Structure formats: C-alpha cells, structure tokens
Amino acid sequence: MNNMINNYNNFNIDTIKNGYHFQPETDCYICIECGIEYEKGEVFPVENRYFTAEKMIKYHIQSQHGNRLNTLLSLDKKLTTITDNQKEALSLMASGISNKEIASQLKLSPSTVRHMRFT
C-alpha cells in the first residue's frame, strides 16, 4: 500500500470510510490510498459514460482499491484497535450471512453476534 495509508490518523472517520477527501484549496477530491486527484468542475470519461469529479473518485476507489471494509480491516491493529476476532466477525457480517451462521462459525451465541452488530 502507498504511503498515503500511513496518514489515516490525520483524517476523520468519514474520510477514512469513504477513502477520499475534498481539498478546498485545490478544489480536488483526493484518494487517501494513492493520492490521485480529480478536480471539481472537470468531467471524466469512463466506459462511454461521463462522471463528475465526486462520482469519479468514488468509481476510482471501488475499481482500483476495492472494498473499503477489507482495506480498513487490513490496517495495523495499533491504528484500528480491532482484534483478529472482531475482524473476522465484521467480515462475516459484511458477507450477509445470518447471526446464527456467524455464531456457529465463531463459536458464539447468536445474541452475542446481535450485540456485536450494534456496538
């Protein structure tokens, strides 16, 4: 991963979740993983379509860096404070399987999984 990822502690939670931030000084949307910039007001052609800068940065994040959850879960434990067990539970929740199935795989009770979803 690029050096940009080491600066996650400089961003707010929404920026980290989205994978980009807007820099008013340059009027650009900037990817926090690779640093690519898309200037507001410019139009970007993609596969016979045209995207605004904001739409383009979102497309870039998804097409070049993939699922944000996987990126966040791959960060150092010191930065996220998420344990390996919590990472596994979050991945399973994001996959869409039921609380009962997650509980079975993690050897937990379904009520514990339900609680984990809402805390």
Salt bridges, closest charged atoms under 4 A:
ASP14 OD1 - LYS17 NZ 3.92
GLU33 OE1 - HIS65 ND1 3.64
GLU33 OE2 - ARG68 NH1 2.27
GLU54 OE2 - LYS58 NZ 3.82
ASP84 OD2 - LYS77 NZ 3.70
